[in-house]
Amino acid sequence: MPIYSWPRPLYKPDEGLLGEPNVKESTYARREGGAVVCTLCHRRCRLSHGAVGACGMRFNLGGRLYTVAYGLLTAAESRPMEIKPLYHFYPGTSALTISTWGCNFPCAWCQNWHISKRAIPRGVYVPPEKVVEWALENGDSGVNISFNEPTLLAEYAEDLFKLATARGLHASINTNGYLTEEAVERLAAAGMAAMNVDLKGGRGTYWRWLAADLDKLLKTARRAKSLGVHVEFTYLVIPGVNDGDAEEVLEVAASFGRETPLHITAYHPAHMLTNPPTPPDLVDALWRRARRELDFVYVGNIPGHPGQHTYCPNCGYPVIKRAGDRAVKIELSGGKCPRCGRELPIVGRPGRYGKLYRSFI
């Protein structure tokens, strides 16, 4: 049977919160009778006075929608783009990666449950200018929102991405993909250039385990791609949950084009789910199967697997080699394979890492 794990709000909305720097009126809202509807994600929570959204970080007070997440950070750490994973976006560089509390998905297997399953209105407030300053000081090439669901920081992300791109930094998110088209349009306009989207299974898995609609997610991802946002997908293969969805996941990824990167990742027990780890042989078989439909398929959480590397789809030359969370060899000649000259869909120039895993809060 499905297990649900929704975030637990550890506060009650009241006037006293409105003076906090992280509490701001949200622009992702519309009034509907005596309620307010949040338009940030596809759940479109309809909230009466004093009610909190499914994510735990947005509430209605006096007919106005507020976020308690603006600049309220639970982490700020330099991380390589390879760990996101965003393999085709500025390889060999790092991003100052931030997160907040809460989430709009009830995943029972969440690895970041300690922040995603709690909704707290107070903590470390960091203005967006400071994050940009930290990234530049640390030698990072970009900023990224990850760990918990970045959608919850949407208003903050708009301000952060505008400041970051103005200083020459790239901007990206790691997301469950359930943000609305309006949200992805606004983030793209602010400078978001890439997103890694979790594909948590097929349509049945989304309904049963997540109370969500996969087609709504795909509509947003297609809108992002139409806006020029680089999109990669990650499929965490969970025995007994979504391991039977491989063909449907592959069909979805392939519908975005052969050059769409797909990361097939092994699961390990976490949070409330005790299902056994994904057998490496299963991941390997899925990797080999997916490569018949897609040019760039990768394997995660299995050290030493050849699926860590990027191969030229024309001649098979390994143009980018990786070890763990690092790109250790990048051979691109003007964005092309050095052996056969095939142009490769890599966004941004390879660079260098900042001081990796340095934490700022």
C-alpha positions in Angstrom: 0.0 0.0 0.0 1.2 3.6 -0.7 2.8 5.5 2.2 2.3 9.2 2.3 4.6 11.6 4.1 3.4 15.2 3.9 5.3 18.1 5.6 4.2 19.0 9.1 3.7 22.8 9.6 5.2 23.7 12.9 3.4 27.0 13.2 0.0 28.6 13.1 -0.6 31.6 10.7 -1.0 34.8 12.6 -0.3 38.6 12.4 2.9 38.1 14.4 4.6 36.4 11.4 4.1 39.3 9.1 7.0 41.3 10.5 9.5 38.6 9.7 11.8 39.3 6.7 11.1 35.8 5.3 7.3 36.3 5.3 6.1 38.0 2.2 2.9 38.3 0.3 3.0 35.9 -2.6 2.3 37.0 -6.2 1.3 33.4 -7.1 -2.3 33.8 -6.0 -5.8 34.5 -7.1 -8.9 35.2 -5.0 -11.9 32.8 -5.4 -14.8 33.8 -3.3 -13.8 34.0 0.3 -10.7 31.8 -0.3 -7.3 32.3 -2.0 -5.9 29.9 -4.6 -2.2 29.3 -4.7 -1.0 29.2 -8.4 2.5 28.1 -7.7 2.2 24.4 -8.2 -0.4 22.1 -9.9 -2.0 21.3 -6.5 -3.5 24.8 -6.7 -4.4 24.7 -3.0 -7.6 26.5 -2.2 -7.1 28.1 1.2 -9.6 29.6 3.6 -8.5 32.2 6.2 -5.8 30.7 8.5 -5.2 27.6 6.3 -1.8 26.3 5.3 -1.0 24.8 1.8 0.0 21.2 1.2 3.7 22.3 1.0 3.5 23.7 4.6 5.1 27.0 3.7 2.2 29.1 2.3 -0.9 30.3 4.1 -3.9 32.5 3.7 -4.3 35.4 6.2 -7.1 37.9 5.6 -7.6 36.8 2.0 -4.0 37.2 1.1 -1.5 34.4 0.3 1.8 34.6 2.1 5.0 32.6 1.8 7.2 32.0 4.9 10.1 30.7 2.8 11.5 33.9 1.2 15.2 33.8 2.0 14.7 31.3 4.8 17.5 28.9 4.1 18.3 25.5 5.5 21.5 25.0 3.5 23.9 27.0 1.4 26.7 24.9 0.1 29.0 24.7 -3.0 28.2 21.6 -5.0 29.3 20.3 -8.5 26.8 20.3 -11.3 27.5 16.6 -11.7 25.8 15.8 -8.4 22.5 17.5 -9.3 22.8 15.7 -11.7 23.0 18.2 -14.6 25.6 16.5 -16.9 24.9 18.7 -20.0 24.9 22.0 -18.2 28.2 23.8 -17.6 30.1 20.5 -16.9 33.1 20.8 -14.5 31.6 23.8 -12.7 29.9 24.2 -9.3 26.9 26.1 -8.0 26.2 27.7 -4.6 23.3 25.4 -3.7 20.5 26.5 -1.4 17.3 25.1 0.1 14.4 25.9 2.5 11.8 23.9 4.4 8.8 21.9 3.2 7.7 20.2 0.0 4.5 19.8 -2.2 5.1 16.0 -2.7 4.5 13.2 0.0 7.4 10.9 -1.1 7.9 8.3 1.6 11.5 7.7 0.3 12.8 11.3 0.6 16.5 11.5 1.3 16.1 15.1 2.6 13.2 14.4 4.8 14.8 16.3 7.7 14.0 19.6 5.9 11.3 18.6 3.4 8.9 17.1 5.9 9.1 20.0 8.3 7.6 23.4 7.7 9.2 26.0 10.0 8.6 29.8 9.7 11.8 30.9 11.3 15.5 30.2 10.9 18.4 31.6 8.9 17.3 34.5 6.7 19.7 35.3 3.8 19.0 38.2 1.4 19.5 37.1 -2.3 22.5 39.5 -2.7 24.4 37.5 -0.1 24.0 34.2 -1.9 25.4 35.9 -5.1 28.3 37.3 -3.0 29.0 33.9 -1.5 29.0 32.2 -4.9 31.5 34.7 -6.4 33.7 34.6 -3.4 33.8 30.8 -3.5 34.6 30.6 -7.1 31.3 29.0 -8.1 30.0 29.5 -11.6 26.4 29.5 -10.7 23.5 29.2 -8.2 21.2 26.3 -7.8 18.1 25.5 -5.6 17.9 21.9 -4.5 17.7 19.4 -1.6 14.0 20.1 -0.9 11.5 21.3 -3.6 12.8 24.6 -5.0 9.4 25.7 -6.1 8.7 26.8 -2.6 11.4 29.5 -3.0 9.9 30.9 -6.2 9.6 34.5 -5.3 13.1 34.5 -3.8 14.4 32.5 -6.8 13.2 35.3 -9.2 15.1 37.9 -7.3 18.2 35.7 -6.8 18.3 34.6 -10.5 18.1 38.1 -11.8 21.0 39.2 -9.5 23.0 36.1 -10.3 22.8 36.2 -14.1 23.6 39.9 -14.0 26.9 39.0 -12.4 27.6 36.2 -15.0 26.5 33.2 -12.9 24.3 30.4 -14.3 21.0 29.5 -12.6 19.3 26.1 -12.2 16.9 24.1 -10.1 16.4 20.4 -9.2 12.7 19.9 -9.0 9.9 17.4 -8.8 8.5 19.3 -11.8 5.1 20.1 -10.3 5.4 23.8 -10.6 2.8 25.5 -12.9 3.5 26.9 -16.4 3.2 30.4 -14.9 5.9 29.6 -12.4 8.3 28.2 -14.9 7.7 31.2 -17.3 8.6 33.6 -14.5 11.6 31.7 -13.4 12.9 31.5 -17.0 12.3 35.2 -17.4 14.4 35.8 -14.3 17.3 33.8 -15.7 16.7 30.1 -14.9 18.5 28.2 -17.6 18.3 24.6 -16.6 16.3 22.2 -14.5 16.6 18.5 -13.6 13.2 17.0 -13.2 12.5 13.9 -11.2 10.4 11.3 -13.1 9.1 9.3 -10.2 7.4 6.7 -12.3 4.4 6.2 -14.6 0.9 7.7 -14.3 -0.3 5.0 -11.9 2.6 5.6 -9.6 2.0 9.3 -9.5 -1.7 8.8 -8.6 -1.1 6.1 -6.0 2.1 7.3 -4.3 2.1 11.0 -4.8 -1.6 12.1 -5.3 -0.4 13.8 -8.5 -0.9 13.9 -12.2 2.1 13.1 -14.4 0.6 14.8 -17.4 0.5 18.2 -15.6 4.2 17.8 -14.8 5.0 17.0 -18.5 3.0 20.0 -19.6 5.2 22.3 -17.5 8.4 20.5 -18.6 7.5 21.0 -22.2 6.7 24.7 -21.6 10.2 25.0 -20.0 11.8 23.4 -23.0 9.9 25.7 -25.4 11.3 28.7 -23.4 14.9 27.5 -24.0 15.4 26.0 -20.6 17.7 23.0 -20.6 15.9 19.9 -19.2 17.3 16.7 -17.9 15.3 13.9 -16.2 16.1 11.6 -13.3 14.4 8.2 -12.8 15.0 6.8 -9.3 14.2 3.1 -9.6 12.5 1.9 -6.5 11.7 -1.9 -6.2 8.0 -2.4 -5.4 7.1 1.2 -6.2 8.0 2.2 -9.7 10.4 -0.5 -11.1 7.6 -1.7 -13.4 7.3 1.8 -15.0 10.5 1.8 -16.9 9.0 1.6 -20.4 6.5 4.4 -19.6 9.3 6.6 -18.2 11.4 5.9 -21.2 8.6 6.8 -23.5 8.1 10.1 -21.7 11.8 11.0 -21.8 12.1 10.1 -25.5 9.1 12.3 -26.3 11.3 15.3 -25.4 13.8 14.2 -28.1 16.7 11.7 -28.5 19.2 14.2 -27.1 17.3 14.6 -23.8 19.6 13.3 -20.9 18.0 10.6 -18.7 19.6 9.6 -15.4 18.7 6.1 -14.1 19.5 6.0 -10.5 19.7 3.3 -7.9 17.5 3.7 -4.8 18.6 3.1 -1.2 16.2 2.9 1.7 15.4 6.2 3.2 12.8 8.0 5.5 9.7 5.8 5.8 10.3 3.4 2.9 12.2 0.1 3.8 12.0 -1.5 0.3 15.3 -3.2 -0.6 17.9 -1.3 -2.6 17.8 -1.4 -6.4 19.8 -4.3 -7.8 22.7 -3.0 -9.9 21.9 -5.5 -12.6 18.4 -4.0 -13.0 19.8 -0.5 -13.4 22.4 -1.8 -15.9 19.7 -3.5 -17.9 17.5 -0.4 -17.9 20.5 1.7 -19.0 21.2 -0.6 -22.0 17.5 -0.7 -22.9 17.2 3.1 -22.7 20.2 3.7 -24.9 18.3 2.3 -27.9 15.9 5.2 -27.6 18.0 8.0 -26.2 21.5 9.3 -27.0 22.5 10.2 -23.5 21.6 7.8 -20.7 23.4 7.9 -17.4 23.6 5.7 -14.3 23.6 7.0 -10.7 24.5 5.6 -7.3 26.5 2.7 -8.8 30.2 3.7 -8.6 32.4 2.7 -11.5 29.6 2.0 -13.9 30.4 3.1 -17.5 27.1 4.9 -17.6 28.7 7.8 -15.7 30.4 9.1 -18.8 29.2 11.0 -21.9 29.8 9.3 -25.2 29.5 10.8 -28.6 26.4 9.2 -30.2 28.1 9.2 -33.6 31.4 7.5 -32.9 31.2 6.4 -29.2 34.2 8.4 -28.0 34.0 9.3 -24.3 33.9 13.1 -24.5 33.3 13.6 -20.8 34.6 11.2 -18.1 33.3 11.3 -14.5 34.4 9.8 -11.3 31.8 10.0 -8.5 30.5 13.6 -8.4 33.3 15.1 -10.6 34.0 15.5 -14.2 37.6 14.4 -14.4 38.2 14.7 -18.2 36.3 17.0 -20.6 37.3 16.8 -24.3 35.1 19.2 -26.3 36.5 21.1 -29.3 34.2 24.0 -29.7 31.3 22.0 -28.3 32.1 19.1 -30.7 33.5 15.6 -30.4 37.3 15.8 -30.9 37.3 12.5 -32.8 34.5 12.9 -35.4 33.4 16.5 -35.1 29.8 15.7 -34.0 28.2 18.7 -32.3 27.1 17.7 -28.8 24.2 19.2 -26.8 26.2 20.7 -24.0 25.0 24.0 -22.6 27.7 26.4 -21.4 31.4 26.2 -21.4 33.2 23.8 -19.1 34.9 25.6 -16.3 36.4 24.9 -12.9 35.0 24.0 -9.5 34.8 26.4 -6.6 35.7 25.3 -3.1 33.4 22.3 -3.1 31.1 21.4 -0.2 32.0 24.6 1.6 29.0 25.5 3.7 27.9 29.1 4.4 25.2 28.6 7.1 
